[in-house]
Amino acid sequence: MCDHVRLPNGGVAIVCGLRRKKRQRCAFCGNPADKLCDWKTEKPTDIPHAKLQMGDVIETRQQKHHLPVRQVVRFVVVTAGVRYPVTMYGLQFPDGRCWVYYLWGKDKARVLRPGTCDKPCCDTCSREAGEDKDYCKDHWQAWEFPTSLDQTAALPQGEV
């Protein structure tokens, strides 16, 4: 793809090459976004079943529950001379039910991993929370005005 670029001396240059990455838009107002939200959160991530460990938090397929893995067992099934690695893991639901699940072949498990919000934001729809740290509209109010008991308990005395 080629672009015509106007030069400072009034001339025109034709620049050809790879396409420029399309600029992201603010998730709140649609203006060009220069920042990404740095609010710490846990994101669902697909991992190979061979990397699943006890204590990982599984997001169920209906996204109704986030449950810790209670037990992991790995074994190999041989069928017609082909070896298939299998991971068996157990989950306990809030109502006390326990279920065992099997993953094999190229199956992946959806687990929660630490990350950041990463919503694109413009200057108007974001707040600076520190050096090289910006929060989107959804998160700056939680940062400025913590409302839950967990957040207020974590603040030093005199800041509530």
Backbone hydrogen bonds, N-H to C=O, Kabsch-Sander energy under -0.5 kcal/mol:
donor,donor_aa,acceptor,acceptor_aa,energy
3,D,15,V,-2.9
5,V,3,D,-0.6
5,V,13,A,-3.4
7,L,11,G,-3.1
10,G,7,L,-1.9
13,A,5,V,-3.0
15,V,3,D,-3.0
15,V,13,A,-0.6
16,C,14,I,-0.5
17,G,1,M,-1.7
26,C,31,N,-3.6
27,A,120,P,-2.7
30,G,26,C,-1.0
33,A,24,Q,-2.7
34,D,121,C,-1.2
35,K,121,C,-2.0
37,C,119,K,-1.7
38,D,134,D,-3.4
41,T,115,G,-2.5
43,K,113,R,-3.0
45,T,111,V,-3.3
47,I,45,T,-0.5
47,I,109,A,-2.8
49,H,107,D,-1.5
51,K,48,P,-2.2
52,L,49,H,-1.3
55,G,69,V,-2.0
56,D,53,Q,-1.7
58,I,56,D,-0.7
58,I,67,L,-3.3
59,E,110,R,-2.6
60,T,58,I,-0.6
60,T,65,H,-2.2
63,Q,60,T,-2.3
67,L,58,I,-2.4
69,V,56,D,-2.7
70,R,90,G,-2.8
71,Q,90,G,-0.8
73,V,88,M,-3.0
75,F,86,V,-2.2
77,V,84,Y,-2.6
79,T,77,V,-0.6
79,T,82,V,-2.5
82,V,79,T,-2.1
84,Y,77,V,-2.9
86,V,75,F,-3.3
87,T,103,L,-3.1
88,M,73,V,-3.5
89,Y,101,Y,-2.4
90,G,71,Q,-2.0
91,L,99,W,-2.6
92,Q,68,P,-0.6
93,F,91,L,-0.5
93,F,97,R,-3.1
96,G,93,F,-2.3
99,W,91,L,-2.5
101,Y,89,Y,-3.0
103,L,87,T,-2.6
105,G,85,P,-1.1
107,D,104,W,-1.8
109,A,47,I,-2.7
111,V,45,T,-2.8
111,V,109,A,-0.7
112,L,57,V,-2.1
113,R,43,K,-2.4
115,G,41,T,-2.8
117,C,39,W,-1.8
118,D,37,C,-2.2
121,C,35,K,-2.6
126,S,123,D,-0.8
127,R,135,Y,-2.1
129,A,127,R,-0.5
129,A,133,K,-2.8
130,G,133,K,-0.9
133,K,130,G,-1.7
135,Y,127,R,-2.7
137,K,125,C,-0.8
139,H,136,C,-0.9
140,W,136,C,-2.6
141,Q,137,K,-0.8
143,W,139,H,-1.7
144,E,140,W,-2.8
145,F,141,Q,-3.0
152,T,148,S,-2.3
153,A,149,L,-2.3
154,A,150,D,-1.1
155,L,151,Q,-0.7
155,L,152,T,-0.6
159,E,156,P,-1.7
